[in-house]
Amino acid sequence: MAETKYGKYIVSKPKIEHPESDTGKAVIDVDGEVIENAFYLNCALIWAANDKGAPPIRHAHDDYDEYICFMGTNPEDPHDLCGEVEIWLDDEQHMITKSSAVWIPKGLMHCPVYFRRVDRPIVYFSTAPSTTYSKDLPEE
């Protein structure tokens, strides 16, 4: 893309080229290193189930709230997640089968996230009003 005044605000690739797996791929990462003062945003496309967890580590963010979102890709029914996602909020297991946004208040232990069934690709993204992504791990 030609250099323009605002072209720097268009991000079309991940910050770090993540290796493609047999289940999905990071598509876009943005944070304050990519665009000065930008909130972190992480986007991936998941096309197959796995049991590894994404992210696999139970954690919290003591300095910011976060959204974790899952969107199905069925144009006939955009609310259909096209699969089943398991997410943990503290000690509660939640099974998601509809396109959803999960609000994570700061300090709430959450994750892992498991893509238990994927019938069609699922768009998976997270964002927070923080220029960097950081985890506070529990003392377990």
Residue frames as a rotation matrix with the C-alpha (Angstrom) as fourth column:
MET 1
0.584 0.812 0.000 0.00
0.812 -0.584 0.000 0.00
0.000 0.000 -1.000 0.00
ALA 2
-0.034 -0.565 0.824 1.26
0.456 -0.742 -0.491 3.48
0.889 0.359 0.283 -0.86
GLU 3
-0.608 -0.240 -0.757 2.34
0.792 -0.249 -0.557 5.56
-0.055 -0.938 0.341 2.12
THR 4
-0.036 0.668 0.743 -0.47
0.329 -0.694 0.641 7.96
0.944 0.268 -0.194 3.02
LYS 5
-0.406 -0.086 0.910 -1.33
-0.639 -0.686 -0.350 10.11
0.654 -0.723 0.224 5.99
TYR 6
0.094 0.578 0.810 -3.72
-0.974 0.223 -0.046 7.52
-0.207 -0.785 0.584 7.50
GLY 7
0.420 0.019 -0.907 -2.59
-0.525 0.820 -0.226 4.30
0.740 0.572 0.354 5.85
LYS 8
-0.671 -0.741 0.002 -0.61
-0.387 0.349 -0.853 3.48
0.632 -0.574 -0.521 8.99
TYR 9
-0.449 0.593 0.668 -3.93
-0.818 0.028 -0.575 2.79
-0.360 -0.805 0.472 10.74
ILE 10
0.654 0.617 -0.438 -4.74
-0.744 0.629 -0.225 -0.14
0.136 0.473 0.871 8.45
VAL 11
-0.368 -0.750 0.550 -3.30
-0.812 0.547 0.203 -3.44
-0.453 -0.371 -0.810 9.72
SER 12
0.481 0.563 -0.671 -3.50
-0.857 0.463 -0.226 -6.46
0.184 0.684 0.706 7.42
LYS 13
0.199 -0.464 -0.863 -1.26
-0.014 0.879 -0.476 -9.02
0.980 0.107 0.169 9.07
PRO 14
0.866 0.077 -0.494 -0.22
0.467 0.228 0.854 -10.26
0.178 -0.971 0.161 12.50
LYS 15
0.770 -0.620 0.153 2.50
-0.631 -0.704 0.325 -8.43
-0.094 -0.347 -0.933 14.42
ILE 16
-0.409 -0.835 0.369 4.44
-0.718 0.544 0.435 -11.69
-0.564 -0.087 -0.822 14.59
GLU 17
-0.035 0.380 -0.924 3.98
-0.849 0.476 0.228 -14.33
0.527 0.793 0.306 11.90
HIS 18
-0.026 0.141 0.990 2.52
-0.784 0.611 -0.108 -17.24
-0.620 -0.779 0.095 13.87
PRO 19
-0.948 -0.294 -0.120 2.94
-0.306 0.744 0.594 -20.74
-0.085 0.600 -0.796 12.46
GLU 20
-0.047 0.950 -0.308 -0.20
-0.905 0.090 0.416 -22.16
0.423 0.298 0.855 10.92
SER 21
-0.684 -0.079 0.725 -1.58
-0.475 0.803 -0.360 -25.13
-0.554 -0.590 -0.587 12.77
ASP 22
-0.916 0.399 -0.042 -3.96
0.244 0.637 0.731 -27.81
0.318 0.660 -0.681 11.57
THR 23
-0.237 0.874 -0.424 -6.77
0.964 0.157 -0.216 -26.14
-0.122 -0.460 -0.880 13.57
GLY 24
0.827 0.556 -0.078 -6.47
0.546 -0.829 -0.123 -22.39
-0.133 0.059 -0.989 12.99
LYS 25
-0.209 -0.894 0.397 -4.31
0.919 -0.319 -0.234 -19.35
0.336 0.316 0.888 12.38
ALA 26
0.017 0.075 -0.997 -3.74
0.529 -0.847 -0.054 -15.93
-0.848 -0.527 -0.054 13.92
VAL 27
0.329 0.211 0.920 -4.72
0.936 -0.203 -0.288 -13.38
0.126 0.956 -0.264 11.26
ILE 28
0.185 -0.214 0.959 -4.24
0.109 -0.965 -0.237 -9.93
0.977 0.149 -0.155 12.82
ASP 29
0.194 -0.175 -0.965 -2.53
0.980 -0.011 0.199 -8.67
-0.045 -0.984 0.170 15.99
VAL 30
0.153 -0.162 0.975 -2.53
0.209 -0.959 -0.192 -5.00
0.966 0.233 -0.112 16.91
ASP 31
0.499 0.016 -0.867 -1.16
0.862 -0.111 0.494 -3.26
-0.088 -0.994 -0.069 19.99
GLY 32
0.885 -0.122 -0.450 0.73
-0.009 -0.969 0.246 -0.14
-0.466 -0.213 -0.859 20.97
GLU 33
-0.183 -0.978 0.102 3.88
0.069 0.091 0.993 -1.41
-0.981 0.188 0.051 19.24
VAL 34
-0.335 0.130 0.933 2.11
0.905 0.318 0.281 -1.77
-0.260 0.939 -0.225 15.89
ILE 35
0.070 0.393 0.917 0.15
0.458 -0.829 0.320 1.52
0.886 0.397 -0.238 16.10
GLU 36
-0.870 -0.485 0.087 1.17
0.167 -0.456 -0.874 4.03
0.464 -0.746 0.478 18.75
ASN 37
-0.785 0.513 0.346 -1.40
-0.576 -0.401 -0.713 4.08
-0.227 -0.759 0.610 21.61
ALA 38
-0.183 0.752 -0.633 -3.59
-0.683 0.366 0.632 1.40
0.707 0.548 0.446 19.95
PHE 39
0.292 0.379 0.878 -5.54
-0.861 0.503 0.070 -1.03
-0.416 -0.777 0.473 22.14
TYR 40
-0.811 -0.541 0.222 -4.55
-0.416 0.800 0.432 -4.64
-0.411 0.258 -0.874 21.82
LEU 41
0.447 0.871 -0.204 -6.63
-0.802 0.289 -0.522 -6.69
-0.396 0.397 0.828 19.37
ASN 42
-0.734 -0.623 0.271 -5.99
-0.473 0.755 0.455 -10.32
-0.488 0.206 -0.848 18.49
CYS 43
0.363 0.874 -0.322 -7.91
-0.847 0.166 -0.505 -12.04
-0.388 0.456 0.801 15.66
ALA 44
-0.779 -0.567 0.267 -7.79
-0.417 0.787 0.454 -15.66
-0.467 0.243 -0.850 14.52
LEU 45
0.154 0.775 -0.613 -9.69
-0.952 0.283 0.117 -18.00
0.265 0.566 0.781 12.25
ILE 46
-0.538 -0.238 0.808 -10.39
-0.572 0.808 -0.143 -21.46
-0.619 -0.539 -0.571 13.69
TRP 47
-0.065 0.516 -0.854 -11.34
-0.958 0.207 0.198 -24.23
0.279 0.831 0.481 11.25
ALA 48
0.033 0.088 -0.996 -10.96
-0.009 0.996 0.088 -27.43
0.999 0.006 0.033 13.27
ALA 49
0.905 0.345 0.247 -11.59
-0.269 0.014 0.963 -28.59
0.329 -0.939 0.106 16.84
ASN 50
-0.132 -0.939 -0.318 -8.70
-0.016 0.323 -0.946 -29.08
0.991 -0.120 -0.057 19.24
ASP 51
0.782 0.396 -0.481 -8.13
0.427 0.223 0.877 -29.83
0.454 -0.891 0.005 22.89
LYS 52
-0.217 -0.972 -0.086 -5.04
0.816 -0.132 -0.563 -27.67
0.536 -0.192 0.822 23.44
GLY 53
0.434 0.413 -0.801 -6.82
0.783 -0.612 0.109 -24.55
-0.445 -0.675 -0.589 24.68
ALA 54
-0.389 -0.503 0.772 -6.43
0.809 -0.588 0.025 -21.09
0.441 0.634 0.635 23.18
PRO 55
-0.148 -0.979 0.142 -5.16
-0.748 0.017 -0.664 -19.69
0.648 -0.204 -0.734 25.42
PRO 56
0.110 0.166 -0.980 -4.51
0.192 0.964 0.185 -22.79
0.975 -0.209 0.074 27.50
ILE 57
-0.717 -0.549 -0.430 -3.58
0.529 -0.026 -0.848 -20.97
0.455 -0.835 0.309 30.71
ARG 58
0.477 0.822 -0.310 -6.04
0.814 -0.280 0.509 -19.90
0.332 -0.495 -0.803 33.40
HIS 59
-0.664 -0.745 -0.056 -5.27
0.732 -0.634 -0.249 -16.23
0.150 -0.207 0.967 34.08
ALA 60
0.526 0.755 -0.391 -6.62
0.779 -0.613 -0.135 -12.77
-0.342 -0.233 -0.910 34.91
HIS 61
-0.260 -0.539 0.801 -5.84
0.644 -0.715 -0.273 -9.19
0.720 0.445 0.533 33.93
ASP 62
-0.059 0.218 -0.974 -5.63
0.969 -0.223 -0.109 -7.01
-0.241 -0.950 -0.198 37.03
ASP 63
-0.611 -0.284 -0.739 -5.25
0.245 -0.955 0.165 -3.77
-0.753 -0.081 0.653 35.11
TYR 64
-0.704 0.435 -0.561 -7.90
-0.702 -0.541 0.462 -3.99
-0.103 0.720 0.687 32.37
ASP 65
0.203 0.842 0.500 -11.23
-0.333 0.539 -0.773 -5.52
-0.921 -0.010 0.390 31.32
GLU 66
-0.845 -0.507 -0.170 -11.33
-0.359 0.302 0.883 -7.69
-0.396 0.807 -0.437 28.20
TYR 67
0.432 0.886 -0.166 -13.71
-0.772 0.268 -0.576 -8.96
-0.465 0.377 0.801 25.54
ILE 68
-0.813 -0.484 0.324 -13.34
-0.202 0.757 0.621 -12.44
-0.546 0.439 -0.713 24.06
CYS 69
0.101 0.887 -0.451 -15.57
-0.783 -0.209 -0.586 -12.93
-0.614 0.412 0.673 21.02
PHE 70
-0.730 -0.164 0.664 -16.65
0.189 0.884 0.427 -15.87
-0.657 0.437 -0.614 18.88
MET 71
-0.018 0.728 -0.686 -18.47
-0.751 -0.463 -0.471 -15.42
-0.660 0.506 0.555 15.55
GLY 72
0.038 0.148 0.988 -19.90
0.400 0.904 -0.151 -18.08
-0.916 0.401 -0.025 13.28
THR 73
-0.716 -0.390 -0.579 -19.53
-0.365 -0.498 0.787 -17.85
-0.595 0.774 0.215 9.51
ASN 74
-0.515 0.647 0.563 -22.92
0.796 0.605 0.033 -19.15
-0.319 0.465 -0.826 8.38
PRO 75
-0.994 0.108 0.025 -24.36
-0.090 -0.916 0.391 -16.41
0.065 0.386 0.920 6.12
GLU 76
-0.306 0.938 -0.161 -27.84
0.173 0.221 0.960 -17.98
0.936 0.265 -0.230 6.43
ASP 77
0.824 0.517 -0.232 -27.74
0.302 -0.055 0.952 -17.64
0.479 -0.854 -0.201 10.25
PRO 78
0.045 -0.908 0.417 -24.95
-0.121 -0.420 -0.899 -15.39
0.992 -0.010 -0.129 11.57
HIS 79
0.289 0.104 0.952 -25.98
-0.935 -0.184 0.304 -16.15
0.206 -0.977 0.044 15.18
ASP 80
0.999 -0.005 -0.039 -25.13
0.009 0.994 0.106 -19.85
0.038 -0.107 0.994 14.67
LEU 81
0.434 -0.898 0.069 -21.58
-0.646 -0.257 0.719 -20.32
-0.628 -0.357 -0.692 15.96
CYS 82
0.621 -0.167 -0.766 -21.11
-0.609 0.512 -0.606 -23.28
0.493 0.843 0.216 13.61
GLY 83
-0.217 -0.691 -0.689 -19.59
0.119 0.682 -0.722 -25.24
0.969 -0.239 -0.066 16.46
GLU 84
0.875 0.425 -0.232 -19.18
0.245 0.024 0.969 -25.43
0.418 -0.905 -0.083 20.22
VAL 85
-0.142 -0.913 0.382 -16.70
-0.075 -0.375 -0.924 -23.54
0.987 -0.160 -0.016 22.37
GLU 86
0.598 0.206 -0.775 -15.93
0.719 0.290 0.632 -24.26
0.355 -0.935 0.025 26.01
ILE 87
-0.155 -0.631 0.760 -14.75
-0.034 -0.766 -0.642 -21.29
0.987 -0.125 0.097 28.09
TRP 88
0.049 0.072 -0.996 -14.00
0.940 0.334 0.071 -21.12
0.338 -0.940 -0.052 31.80
LEU 89
0.060 0.025 0.998 -14.90
-0.225 -0.974 0.038 -18.06
0.973 -0.227 -0.053 33.88
ASP 90
-0.116 -0.277 0.954 -13.33
-0.993 -0.002 -0.121 -18.59
0.036 -0.961 -0.275 37.29
ASP 91
-0.812 -0.210 0.545 -14.56
-0.321 0.940 -0.116 -22.07
-0.488 -0.269 -0.830 38.30
GLU 92
0.227 0.965 0.129 -17.57
-0.231 0.182 -0.956 -22.06
-0.946 0.187 0.264 35.93
GLN 93
-0.793 -0.357 0.494 -17.61
0.341 0.412 0.845 -23.95
-0.505 0.838 -0.205 32.65
HIS 94
0.124 0.824 -0.552 -19.67
-0.376 -0.476 -0.795 -22.34
-0.918 0.307 0.251 29.86
MET 95
-0.469 -0.169 0.867 -20.53
0.661 0.584 0.472 -23.94
-0.586 0.794 -0.162 26.52
ILE 96
-0.200 0.318 -0.927 -21.12
-0.414 -0.885 -0.214 -21.45
-0.888 0.341 0.309 23.70
THR 97
-0.383 0.143 0.913 -23.06
0.714 0.672 0.195 -22.39
-0.586 0.726 -0.359 20.55
LYS 98
0.740 0.595 0.315 -24.15
0.669 -0.602 -0.436 -18.91
-0.070 0.533 -0.843 19.36
SER 99
-0.093 -0.724 0.684 -22.02
0.546 -0.612 -0.573 -16.02
0.833 0.320 0.451 18.11
SER 100
0.796 0.367 -0.482 -21.11
0.576 -0.213 0.789 -14.34
0.187 -0.905 -0.381 21.39
ALA 101
0.001 -0.766 0.643 -19.06
-0.211 -0.628 -0.749 -11.68
0.977 -0.135 -0.162 23.14
VAL 102
0.496 0.054 -0.866 -17.76
0.757 0.461 0.463 -12.60
0.424 -0.886 0.188 26.59
TRP 103
0.509 -0.280 0.814 -17.02
-0.388 -0.919 -0.073 -9.66
0.768 -0.278 -0.576 28.91
ILE 104
0.252 -0.532 -0.809 -14.13
0.791 0.595 -0.145 -10.39
0.558 -0.603 0.570 31.27
PRO 105
0.928 0.065 0.366 -14.02
-0.129 -0.866 0.483 -7.84
0.348 -0.496 -0.795 34.13
LYS 106
-0.003 -0.994 0.111 -10.51
-0.502 -0.095 -0.860 -7.07
0.865 -0.058 -0.498 35.36
GLY 107
-0.457 -0.318 0.831 -9.38
-0.889 0.203 -0.411 -9.51
-0.038 -0.926 -0.375 38.00
LEU 108
0.586 0.734 0.342 -11.69
-0.692 0.674 -0.260 -12.36
-0.421 -0.084 0.903 36.86
MET 109
-0.545 -0.704 0.456 -9.82
-0.368 0.689 0.624 -15.64
-0.753 0.173 -0.635 36.36
HIS 110
0.627 0.734 -0.261 -10.72
-0.560 0.192 -0.806 -17.04
-0.542 0.651 0.531 32.93
CYS 111
0.187 -0.438 -0.879 -9.68
-0.840 0.393 -0.374 -19.57
0.509 0.809 -0.294 30.33
PRO 112
-0.829 -0.550 0.097 -8.79
0.058 0.089 0.994 -21.99
-0.556 0.830 -0.042 28.99
VAL 113
0.189 0.798 -0.572 -10.86
-0.804 -0.208 -0.557 -21.78
-0.563 0.565 0.602 25.81
TYR 114
-0.666 -0.344 0.662 -11.44
0.035 0.872 0.488 -25.03
-0.745 0.348 -0.569 23.93
PHE 115
-0.224 0.575 -0.787 -12.91
-0.972 -0.191 0.136 -25.31
-0.072 0.795 0.602 20.43
ARG 116
-0.370 0.134 0.919 -14.76
-0.366 0.889 -0.277 -28.59
-0.854 -0.439 -0.280 21.02
ARG 117
0.030 0.416 0.909 -16.62
0.787 0.551 -0.278 -28.73
-0.617 0.723 -0.310 17.68
VAL 118
-0.372 -0.149 -0.916 -16.07
-0.368 -0.882 0.294 -26.69
-0.852 0.447 0.273 14.52
ASP 119
0.236 0.577 0.782 -18.53
0.576 0.565 -0.591 -27.29
-0.783 0.590 -0.199 11.66
ARG 120
0.653 -0.129 0.746 -17.55
0.583 -0.543 -0.604 -24.13
0.484 0.829 -0.279 9.74
PRO 121
-0.432 -0.896 0.098 -14.76
0.614 -0.373 -0.696 -21.66
0.660 -0.240 0.711 10.47
ILE 122
0.668 0.530 -0.523 -15.16
0.742 -0.416 0.526 -19.58
0.061 -0.739 -0.670 13.64
VAL 123
0.078 -0.584 0.808 -13.79
0.133 -0.797 -0.589 -16.05
0.988 0.154 0.016 13.92
TYR 124
0.567 -0.031 -0.823 -12.15
0.812 0.192 0.552 -15.68
0.141 -0.981 0.134 17.34
PHE 125
-0.110 -0.657 0.746 -10.91
0.318 -0.734 -0.600 -12.37
0.942 0.171 0.290 18.68
SER 126
0.375 0.140 -0.916 -10.11
0.925 -0.122 0.360 -10.56
-0.061 -0.983 -0.176 21.89
THR 127
-0.129 -0.399 0.908 -9.53
0.375 -0.867 -0.328 -6.91
0.918 0.298 0.262 22.73
ALA 128
0.369 0.189 -0.910 -9.04
0.926 -0.160 0.343 -4.65
-0.080 -0.969 -0.234 25.72
PRO 129
0.906 -0.046 0.421 -8.34
0.038 -0.982 -0.187 -0.99
0.422 0.186 -0.888 26.47
SER 130
0.590 -0.807 0.038 -4.65
-0.040 0.019 0.999 -1.70
-0.807 -0.591 -0.021 26.99
THR 131
0.581 -0.419 -0.698 -1.75
-0.813 -0.340 -0.472 -1.04
-0.039 0.842 -0.539 24.62
THR 132
-0.568 -0.736 -0.368 -0.16
-0.716 0.662 -0.221 -4.36
0.406 0.138 -0.903 25.63
TYR 133
0.587 0.685 -0.431 -1.46
-0.381 0.704 0.599 -7.82
0.714 -0.187 0.675 26.42
SER 134
-0.606 -0.764 0.223 -0.38
-0.589 0.242 -0.771 -9.22
0.535 -0.599 -0.596 29.77
LYS 135
0.338 0.680 -0.650 -1.47
0.006 0.689 0.725 -12.08
0.941 -0.249 0.229 32.03
ASP 136
-0.251 -0.316 0.915 -1.55
-0.948 -0.110 -0.298 -12.37
0.195 -0.942 -0.272 35.79
LEU 137
-0.204 0.103 -0.973 -1.20
-0.182 0.973 0.141 -16.07
0.962 0.206 -0.180 36.55
PRO 138
0.753 0.546 0.367 -2.74
-0.470 0.055 0.881 -17.61
0.460 -0.836 0.298 39.65
GLU 139
-0.423 -0.839 0.342 -0.58
-0.863 0.258 -0.434 -18.95
0.275 -0.479 -0.834 42.43
GLU 140
0.691 0.723 0.021 -1.68
-0.713 0.676 0.185 -22.58
0.120 -0.143 0.982 42.28
